[in-house]
Amino acid sequence: DEATTDAKLWEGAHASGWRLHDKGQGHYLRVGPDGTRHTNKADALEARRDSKAAGKAAAASPGPAASASPPRPEVGTSAEAPLPAPSSSAPPPPKGSSLLRDGEAVSVGDKLVSLDVRE
């Protein structure tokens, strides 16, 4: 929640997109607004500083404004390519794997990805 995130990181962390995931026994995973994962507060603070420095450098450099780039379409809009139809000939999942359920998360590279099923 917002109060815990701000208390464990810094004031305004939750509002700027940071999230905490309780790993138990007083340990937390800190996930930045860009999805990067940090196992300790020092790494999260360093990522915050790097992000601010990159933002200042981008603001100071000449070039097209950020608003000049085309907007990204919302999920589920017609601009998105349609998903392929399910195939009954698809191979079964590898032995020992499990299916991801709504709300569960999985690591993909250095990002934490969660499944959001919408009907």
C-alpha positions in Angstrom: 0.0 0.0 0.0 1.0 3.6 -0.4 1.9 4.2 3.3 4.2 1.2 3.5 5.9 1.9 0.2 6.6 5.5 1.2 7.8 4.4 4.7 10.1 1.7 3.3 11.5 3.7 0.4 10.9 7.5 0.4 8.0 10.0 0.5 6.2 9.9 -2.8 7.7 6.6 -4.0 4.2 4.9 -4.4 2.8 7.9 -6.3 5.8 7.8 -8.7 5.1 4.2 -9.5 7.3 2.2 -7.1 5.8 -0.9 -5.5 6.8 -3.3 -2.7 6.2 -7.0 -2.7 6.5 -8.6 0.7 8.7 -11.7 0.4 8.2 -12.6 4.1 10.3 -12.4 7.2 10.7 -8.6 6.8 12.2 -8.9 3.3 10.7 -6.9 0.4 11.2 -6.8 -3.4 11.2 -3.2 -4.6 9.8 -2.8 -8.2 10.5 0.5 -10.0 8.0 2.3 -12.3 9.8 0.7 -15.3 9.5 -2.8 -13.9 13.1 -3.2 -12.7 13.5 -5.2 -9.5 15.6 -4.2 -6.6 16.3 -6.4 -3.6 17.5 -3.6 -1.3 16.8 0.0 -0.7 20.2 1.2 -1.7 19.8 -0.2 -5.2 16.3 1.3 -5.4 17.7 4.7 -4.4 20.5 4.4 -7.0 17.9 3.6 -9.7 15.9 6.6 -8.6 19.0 8.9 -8.9 19.9 7.4 -12.3 16.3 7.9 -13.5 16.3 11.5 -12.4 19.7 12.2 -14.0 18.5 10.6 -17.3 15.4 12.8 -17.1 17.4 16.0 -16.6 19.8 15.1 -19.4 16.9 14.4 -21.8 15.2 17.7 -20.8 18.5 19.6 -21.5 19.3 18.0 -24.8 17.9 19.6 -28.0 15.6 17.4 -30.1 12.0 16.6 -30.7 9.7 17.0 -27.8 8.5 13.8 -26.0 5.0 14.6 -27.1 6.1 14.4 -30.8 6.2 10.6 -30.6 2.9 8.9 -31.6 0.7 7.8 -28.7 0.7 4.1 -27.9 -2.6 2.4 -28.4 -4.5 1.2 -25.3 -4.6 -2.5 -24.7 -7.5 -4.2 -26.5 -7.9 -1.5 -29.1 -8.1 -2.3 -32.8 -4.6 -0.9 -33.4 -3.3 -4.0 -31.6 -2.7 -7.1 -33.8 -5.2 -9.9 -33.2 -4.1 -12.9 -31.2 -3.9 -16.1 -33.2 -6.7 -18.6 -32.7 -5.9 -21.4 -30.2 -4.6 -24.5 -31.8 -5.6 -27.9 -30.6 -2.3 -29.2 -32.0 -0.2 -27.1 -29.7 2.3 -29.2 -27.7 1.7 -29.6 -24.0 3.7 -27.4 -21.6 7.2 -28.7 -20.7 7.4 -31.1 -17.8 7.7 -29.3 -14.4 6.2 -26.1 -15.7 3.0 -24.5 -14.4 0.4 -22.2 -15.8 0.3 -18.6 -14.8 -3.0 -17.6 -13.2 -4.7 -14.2 -13.0 -2.8 -11.9 -10.6 0.4 -14.1 -10.5 3.7 -12.7 -11.6 6.7 -14.1 -13.3 10.2 -12.8 -13.9 11.1 -12.0 -17.5 14.7 -10.8 -17.7 15.0 -8.1 -15.1 11.2 -7.2 -15.1 8.4 -8.6 -13.1 5.4 -9.4 -15.4 1.9 -10.1 -14.1 -1.1 -11.6 -15.8 -4.3 -9.4 -15.9 -7.2 -11.4 -17.3 -10.0 -9.2 -18.6 -13.3 -10.4 -19.8 
